[in-house]
Amino acid sequence: MSFTLQLFQFFVSGLTTGSTYALIAIGFSIIHNATGIVNFAQGEFVMLGGMFMITFYSVLKIPLVVAFFLAVFCVAVIGLLLERGPIRHARSKEILVLVMITVGASIVIKGLSMLFWGKNPMTLPPFSGETPLLFMGAAVMPQSIWIFGITILVVTALHYFFRRTMTGKAMRAVAASRRSAALTGIPVDRMIFLSFTLSGALGAVAGIILTPITTTSYDVGAMLALKGFSAAILGGYGSMPGAVVGGLLLGVLESLGAGLISSEYKDALAFLILLIVLFCRPSGIFGGGRLRRV
Amino acid sequence: MYALIIFGLPLFLRNNYHLMVLNVAALNIIVVIGLNLLMGYAGQISLGHAAFFGLGAYLSGVLTTTYGFPIWPTVILALVVTGIVAYAIGIPTLKLEGHYLVMATLGFNVIVYIVMIQLDAVTGGPSGFAGIPHFRIGDFVFNSDRKIYYLFWGISILVLLLSLNLITSRVGRAMAALSHNEIAAKCAGVDTEKYKINIFVISAVLASLAGSLYAHYITFISPGTFSFFYSLQVVTMVLVGGMGSLWGSIFGTVLLTLLPELLHAVKDYNVLIQGLILTGVLVFFPEGLFPGILEAWRKRRVVVHKRSVSPGREP
């Protein structure tokens, strides 16, 4: 295989994982914009998406499309419960406390998943076969195409939702300023609640499409959350296009690093890139300069 | 009083395993006190303390075992090296705020962890590094859990005293101002940058100290101990004990170190119960469990007091 072709191959596989990082990063951004907190349970949403899909599709033999939506629905409900339960009833609304509550919740979810699904890694069959397609000389798995397609679809839908619908605009208003949003009559509580549900659904989608190429187990959530979080920061925390670019960039750099430098240091490389970006441009690639009010 | 309980306790414990758990608790206390100084008094969060803990452990473990360095000077050397590393990381990182700082320390933790695994020629890789010598003073070797108990708890009490001293000093007041309102502190003439970095270095050095002690106690280290989950665990201990309360830190650490041991019986539910406790404490006692209990106790006493006083007032 020629070197350029090899590069192209790494690029494609990087874009594939990068797409799922982007979805996770968007989930982080949505909750961050609504509440200012970092939801550490985001990775658990991803894990749950894969797990529910395995139960519905592989175990209960529900048709693919129905199982997909059912799994997304279940995880969305869990996101909703997270907000309705611990987050809403927290005695302190301090950011750090809320963030640590999501950490606690993620441990609870992990513990429950271990009891339900056991400790063994599980996998899903790819959506449509395993014969690689040749695209400009590079082998592309059909699952990668599914991942691209679904990611593009979801991002477009979200873009439409946030730009064109009343609810989406209301959510953006809450992100811009919670107080002014409340003053204009936007039900801020409902928007926060919606943001958790939406993030749950997004996490689930990422988990479902990723599982056929990586396998899943009850403890994959933390690493995925870290990657998604890095992607979000890389692109500028809280920015949607930033999350997409950050996710894809992280995926590609990781894949190139693994292929060209060393596959053992793949994860370390991802974080090294992140640290460098943080030191050189703390607000991320797309983040504007922030002014702080005293 | 505290010292009395600590040093009297081993007399009643026959089981070496119990002593070992307490020894680990003493090490955790050292790390948690350091982290609490950073979180509670400098208002900064680090999710990278496992990395400093690991640096201390691996530096003194590898240098003494592979290269035959003498133990005590190596521990000091490890402290100095970790301090320098922390300083180097601290300068750019502490300029960042909020999530970014958490992420940068977290990223550092992951990098150190992966290097520990991959550099197996030096660190023994994922299977760990064994044969680290015990501590000794002259001919006296610290090789039993009981001897180590006195050494570790002695050191942890020393660390506690020094830290209590630090927070009541001028530096401590500057730090408290810094954690309340950084900008106001700056306006009052506190060199916030310098204090933040110094406290970060102190905190990292304490973690490194605990790491070195750990290495020479267990005599075997493996990367699993120093993963990001340990960082999370110590942050949890600080939060459960209450940020800014050093006595609370001791309470939180002992509680959370003993808890998994008590839960061994219900193995599969261990993770779940730990998560539930963490979530529950944070939801209902955001100030920390220890201050929360103290507060509840005080309120109760006030109520009881009022009750006993009020009949007299009535005509």
HADDOCK unambig.tbl for C-alpha pairs under 7 A between the chains (distance, minus, plus):
assign (segid A and resid 86 and name CA) (segid B and resid 283 and name CA) 6.26 0.50 0.50
assign (segid A and resid 89 and name CA) (segid B and resid 283 and name CA) 6.68 0.50 0.50
assign (segid A and resid 90 and name CA) (segid B and resid 283 and name CA) 4.22 0.50 0.50
assign (segid A and resid 90 and name CA) (segid B and resid 284 and name CA) 6.44 0.50 0.50
assign (segid A and resid 91 and name CA) (segid B and resid 283 and name CA) 5.78 0.50 0.50
assign (segid A and resid 91 and name CA) (segid B and resid 284 and name CA) 5.80 0.50 0.50
assign (segid A and resid 91 and name CA) (segid B and resid 286 and name CA) 6.52 0.50 0.50
assign (segid A and resid 92 and name CA) (segid B and resid 286 and name CA) 5.75 0.50 0.50
assign (segid A and resid 97 and name CA) (segid B and resid 282 and name CA) 6.46 0.50 0.50
assign (segid A and resid 97 and name CA) (segid B and resid 286 and name CA) 6.50 0.50 0.50
assign (segid A and resid 101 and name CA) (segid B and resid 279 and name CA) 5.26 0.50 0.50
assign (segid A and resid 101 and name CA) (segid B and resid 282 and name CA) 6.14 0.50 0.50
assign (segid A and resid 104 and name CA) (segid B and resid 275 and name CA) 4.89 0.50 0.50
assign (segid A and resid 104 and name CA) (segid B and resid 276 and name CA) 6.85 0.50 0.50
assign (segid A and resid 104 and name CA) (segid B and resid 278 and name CA) 5.38 0.50 0.50
assign (segid A and resid 104 and name CA) (segid B and resid 279 and name CA) 4.74 0.50 0.50
assign (segid A and resid 105 and name CA) (segid B and resid 275 and name CA) 6.42 0.50 0.50
assign (segid A and resid 105 and name CA) (segid B and resid 279 and name CA) 6.24 0.50 0.50
assign (segid A and resid 107 and name CA) (segid B and resid 271 and name CA) 6.73 0.50 0.50
assign (segid A and resid 107 and name CA) (segid B and resid 272 and name CA) 6.66 0.50 0.50
assign (segid A and resid 107 and name CA) (segid B and resid 275 and name CA) 4.80 0.50 0.50
assign (segid A and resid 108 and name CA) (segid B and resid 272 and name CA) 4.85 0.50 0.50
assign (segid A and resid 108 and name CA) (segid B and resid 275 and name CA) 4.60 0.50 0.50
assign (segid A and resid 108 and name CA) (segid B and resid 276 and name CA) 6.00 0.50 0.50
assign (segid A and resid 111 and name CA) (segid B and resid 269 and name CA) 6.90 0.50 0.50
assign (segid A and resid 111 and name CA) (segid B and resid 271 and name CA) 4.96 0.50 0.50
assign (segid A and resid 111 and name CA) (segid B and resid 272 and name CA) 4.21 0.50 0.50
assign (segid A and resid 112 and name CA) (segid B and resid 272 and name CA) 6.23 0.50 0.50
assign (segid A and resid 264 and name CA) (segid B and resid 118 and name CA) 6.75 0.50 0.50
assign (segid A and resid 265 and name CA) (segid B and resid 114 and name CA) 6.84 0.50 0.50
assign (segid A and resid 268 and name CA) (segid B and resid 110 and name CA) 6.42 0.50 0.50
assign (segid A and resid 268 and name CA) (segid B and resid 111 and name CA) 4.70 0.50 0.50
assign (segid A and resid 268 and name CA) (segid B and resid 114 and name CA) 6.22 0.50 0.50
assign (segid A and resid 271 and name CA) (segid B and resid 107 and name CA) 5.15 0.50 0.50
assign (segid A and resid 271 and name CA) (segid B and resid 111 and name CA) 6.90 0.50 0.50
assign (segid A and resid 275 and name CA) (segid B and resid 104 and name CA) 6.00 0.50 0.50
assign (segid A and resid 275 and name CA) (segid B and resid 107 and name CA) 6.92 0.50 0.50
assign (segid A and resid 279 and name CA) (segid B and resid 92 and name CA) 6.17 0.50 0.50
assign (segid A and resid 282 and name CA) (segid B and resid 96 and name CA) 6.87 0.50 0.50
